[in-house]
Amino acid sequence: MPDTPQKLTVEFTVEPFVPANPGPHVLAAQAAAEQIAASGGSVDIGPFGTSATGDESVVLAAVAEALTAAFAKGAARVSLQVSRDSA
């Protein structure tokens, strides 16, 4: 295991998606992703999805929370990709 925290990038889209009118399921997942920024990472909330980069443990915890929150608020699908950043 490396001594320095590994960085991960997560990208996700929550459906159903209505442009300019995100539902509570979308907003809940975005709020979970904001935890990554609060921990020194970065978050980009775009018109069709959200991406975030941060320390591995923070990103994985935020992914779990985003999935839980999105489905609890009525999401039908969450498309998710997580990748390890090469330093």
VENBEL-V275282 format. One record per residue. N is the residue number from 1. RES is the residue in one letter. D_LAST is the distance of its C-alpha to the last C-alpha in Angstrom with 1 decimal. Layout:
BEGIN
[[N & RES & D_LAST] [N & RES & D_LAST]]
END
This chain:
BEGIN
[[1 & M & 14.8] [2 & P & 12.0] [3 & D & 13.5] [4 & T & 10.9] [5 & P & 11.0] [6 & Q & 8.8] [7 & K & 8.4] [8 & L & 10.7] [9 & T & 12.4] [10 & V & 16.1] [11 & E & 18.6] [12 & F & 22.3] [13 & T & 25.8] [14 & V & 28.8] [15 & E & 32.2] [16 & P & 34.9] [17 & F & 33.6] [18 & V & 36.0] [19 & P & 34.7] [20 & A & 35.4] [21 & N & 36.7] [22 & P & 34.1] [23 & G & 35.8] [24 & P & 35.4] [25 & H & 33.2] [26 & V & 30.7] [27 & L & 30.9] [28 & A & 30.5] [29 & A & 27.2] [30 & Q & 25.9] [31 & A & 27.1] [32 & A & 25.1] [33 & A & 21.9] [34 & E & 22.8] [35 & Q & 22.2] [36 & I & 18.4] [37 & A & 19.1] [38 & A & 21.6] [39 & S & 19.0] [40 & G & 16.7] [41 & G & 14.8] [42 & S & 15.9] [43 & V & 18.5] [44 & D & 20.0] [45 & I & 23.5] [46 & G & 24.7] [47 & P & 28.1] [48 & F & 27.3] [49 & G & 24.4] [50 & T & 21.9] [51 & S & 18.1] [52 & A & 16.1] [53 & T & 12.7] [54 & G & 12.5] [55 & D & 12.4] [56 & E & 13.3] [57 & S & 16.8] [58 & V & 17.6] [59 & V & 16.6] [60 & L & 18.6] [61 & A & 21.5] [62 & A & 21.6] [63 & V & 21.6] [64 & A & 24.5] [65 & E & 26.3] [66 & A & 25.8] [67 & L & 27.3] [68 & T & 30.1] [69 & A & 31.0] [70 & A & 31.0] [71 & F & 33.3] [72 & A & 35.4] [73 & K & 36.0] [74 & G & 37.0] [75 & A & 34.0] [76 & A & 35.0] [77 & R & 31.6] [78 & V & 27.9] [79 & S & 25.6] [80 & L & 22.1] [81 & Q & 18.8] [82 & V & 15.8] [83 & S & 12.4] [84 & R & 9.3] [85 & D & 6.2] [86 & S & 3.8] [87 & A & 0.0]]
END
